Amino acid sequence: MLVPVAHGSRDPRSASTIAALLDVVRSRAPGLDVRPAFLDFDHPRLDDVLAALDRPAVVVPLLLGAAYHARVDIPAVVAQARRPGQDVRVSDVLGPDPALLDVAAERLARLGVAPGDPGLGIVLAGTGSSHAAANATVHDLARRWPLAAAAFATAAPDVPTAIADLRRRGARRIAVASWFLAPGRLLDRVHTRAAGAPVAEALGAHAAVADVVLSRYRAAAARPAIKADTALAEII
């Protein structure tokens, strides 16, 4: 069983996008039992889904980086909900899979631009985290494109700072690539701070994203089950 868990959002577009993505997952893995869950705001909550499990399951965080929710929140919920002898494993997060960066480039193409276009500076905009390593991952991804810089909705550098940096580096035009899985308030914040530059859509319900979800599921399913005391030790 696959239990994909998203953070959840007050913005209904987020849950709708997650639902559409999971429809693609089901279409690419017929017969797989897929039971979505959320950490906050939306339902069903992860602890409720885990409490109703009647078979082995893999929890796949629908997150692009290994920040607090992936490192602490999800393992804590799983450790607390797991019953003795229950086989529940937690996979790696979706990012930073190169296939997702390709999807971000495809979303840019809908704006009529592409990495490497003459004079084009690209901001790769993500949520941001207090966990420096998670932000560093986005910076590393941005370096894979010519004349690109990372920016964050909730951390430094923000989008205006990244745009100013790109202009100093010679960019004559700016476009913003979305390192967001789904639309919501934080991506809206990126739009408002983009100073009129076009902003690409979130990664969304793309076949390549669904394939990464399934790849994480299969990799975790092939590993030994995580023991409850091990999961707790990881949190501590």
C-alpha positions in Angstrom: 0.0 0.0 0.0 1.2 3.5 -0.9 0.4 6.3 1.6 1.4 9.6 -0.1 1.4 12.3 2.5 1.3 16.0 1.6 1.7 18.9 4.0 -1.8 20.3 3.3 -2.9 23.9 2.8 -5.7 26.4 3.4 -5.7 26.9 -0.3 -8.1 24.4 -2.0 -5.9 24.5 -5.2 -3.3 22.5 -3.3 -5.5 19.6 -2.3 -7.0 19.5 -5.8 -3.5 19.3 -7.4 -2.5 16.5 -5.0 -5.6 14.6 -5.9 -4.9 15.0 -9.6 -1.3 13.9 -9.2 -2.4 10.8 -7.3 -4.8 10.0 -10.1 -1.8 9.9 -12.4 0.0 7.7 -9.9 -2.9 5.2 -10.0 -3.0 5.3 -13.7 0.7 4.3 -13.9 0.4 1.6 -11.3 -2.9 -0.1 -11.8 -3.9 -2.2 -8.8 -1.7 -0.3 -6.3 -3.7 0.7 -3.2 -3.1 4.5 -2.9 -4.4 6.2 0.3 -3.6 9.9 0.5 -2.9 11.7 3.7 -2.1 15.2 5.0 -0.1 16.6 7.9 -2.3 19.6 8.4 -5.3 21.6 7.1 -6.7 18.9 4.8 -8.2 15.5 5.5 -7.6 12.6 6.0 -4.8 13.2 8.4 -1.8 10.9 8.4 -2.4 9.5 11.8 -6.0 8.6 10.9 -4.8 6.8 7.7 -2.2 4.9 9.6 -4.6 3.9 12.3 -6.9 2.3 9.7 -4.1 0.3 8.0 -4.8 -3.4 7.5 -1.6 -4.3 5.5 2.0 -3.2 5.0 2.4 0.3 3.8 5.0 2.8 2.5 4.6 6.4 3.5 5.9 8.7 0.7 6.4 12.3 1.7 5.1 14.5 -1.2 7.8 17.0 -0.4 10.6 18.5 -2.5 13.2 18.8 0.3 14.2 17.1 3.4 13.4 19.8 5.8 11.5 19.7 9.2 8.4 18.0 8.0 10.3 15.2 6.4 13.0 14.8 9.1 10.8 15.2 12.2 7.0 15.5 11.7 6.4 12.5 9.5 8.7 10.0 11.3 7.1 11.2 14.6 3.5 10.5 13.4 4.5 7.1 12.0 6.4 6.1 15.1 3.4 7.1 17.3 0.8 5.4 15.1 2.7 2.2 14.3 1.2 -0.8 16.2 3.5 -3.7 17.3 4.4 -5.8 14.4 3.0 -3.4 11.8 5.1 -3.0 8.7 5.2 0.8 7.9 8.2 2.3 6.1 8.9 5.9 5.2 10.5 6.7 1.8 12.8 9.5 0.8 11.2 12.8 -0.2 10.7 13.5 -3.9 13.4 16.0 -4.4 16.0 16.6 -5.6 15.3 14.1 -8.4 16.6 15.4 -11.8 13.4 14.4 -13.4 11.6 17.1 -11.3 14.0 19.7 -12.5 13.1 18.6 -16.1 9.4 19.2 -15.2 10.3 22.7 -13.9 11.9 23.4 -17.2 8.9 22.1 -19.1 6.7 24.4 -17.1 9.0 27.2 -18.1 8.6 26.2 -21.7 4.9 27.0 -21.4 6.0 30.6 -20.9 8.0 30.5 -24.1 11.4 30.4 -22.4 14.1 27.8 -21.6 17.3 27.6 -19.6 20.2 28.9 -21.7 18.1 31.3 -23.8 20.3 34.4 -24.6 20.0 37.0 -21.9 17.6 35.0 -19.8 18.1 34.8 -16.1 16.0 32.2 -14.3 15.0 32.3 -10.6 14.3 28.8 -9.2 11.8 29.6 -6.5 11.0 27.3 -3.6 9.3 27.4 -0.2 12.4 27.8 1.9 13.3 26.3 5.2 15.2 27.1 8.5 17.2 23.9 7.6 20.2 25.2 5.7 20.8 21.9 3.9 17.3 21.9 2.4 17.9 25.3 1.0 21.3 24.3 -0.3 19.7 21.6 -2.4 17.7 24.2 -4.3 20.8 26.3 -4.8 22.6 23.2 -6.2 19.7 22.6 -8.6 19.7 26.2 -9.8 23.4 25.8 -10.7 22.6 23.2 -13.2 21.0 25.9 -15.5 23.0 28.7 -17.1 22.4 32.1 -15.5 20.1 30.9 -12.7 19.7 31.6 -9.0 17.7 30.1 -6.2 15.1 32.1 -4.2 12.6 31.3 -1.5 9.2 32.4 -0.3 10.0 32.0 3.4 13.8 32.3 3.6 16.7 34.2 2.1 17.4 35.1 -0.6 14.0 36.2 -1.6 12.8 36.6 -5.2 13.7 40.3 -5.6 17.2 39.6 -4.3 17.7 36.7 -6.7 16.4 38.9 -9.6 18.9 41.7 -8.7 21.7 39.1 -8.5 20.8 37.8 -12.0 20.7 41.3 -13.5 24.2 42.0 -12.0 25.3 38.8 -13.7 24.1 40.1 -17.1 20.5 38.9 -17.4 18.4 41.2 -19.6 15.2 39.2 -19.0 13.9 37.2 -16.0 11.6 34.2 -15.7 10.7 32.3 -12.5 10.7 28.6 -12.4 8.5 27.0 -9.6 10.1 24.5 -7.2 6.7 23.9 -5.7 4.6 20.7 -6.0 1.3 22.5 -6.0 -0.1 26.0 -6.2 -0.9 27.8 -2.9 -0.2 30.9 -0.9 3.5 30.6 -1.0 3.6 30.4 -4.8 1.3 33.3 -4.9 3.8 35.2 -2.7 6.4 34.4 -5.4 4.2 35.9 -8.0 3.7 39.1 -6.1 7.5 39.5 -5.6 8.5 38.7 -9.1 8.3 42.3 -10.3 6.2 41.4 -13.3 8.5 38.6 -14.4 6.6 35.6 -15.7 6.2 32.8 -13.2 5.9 29.1 -14.2 3.2 26.8 -12.8 3.9 24.4 -10.0 5.2 20.9 -11.0 1.7 19.5 -10.4 0.1 16.4 -11.8 2.8 15.5 -14.3 3.6 11.9 -15.3 7.3 12.4 -14.4 6.3 13.5 -10.9 4.1 10.5 -10.5 6.9 8.3 -11.6 9.2 9.8 -8.9 6.5 9.0 -6.3 6.4 5.4 -7.5 10.2 5.2 -7.6 10.3 6.3 -3.9 7.6 3.8 -3.0 9.4 0.9 -4.7 12.7 1.8 -3.2 11.3 1.9 0.3 9.3 -1.3 -0.2 12.5 -3.1 -1.1 14.1 -2.2 2.2 13.6 -3.9 5.5 10.8 -2.6 7.6 11.6 0.3 10.0 11.3 -0.7 13.6 9.4 1.6 16.0 12.5 2.2 18.2 14.6 3.0 15.2 12.2 5.7 14.0 12.0 7.2 17.5 15.8 7.3 17.7 16.0 9.1 14.3 13.7 11.8 15.7 15.7 12.2 18.9 
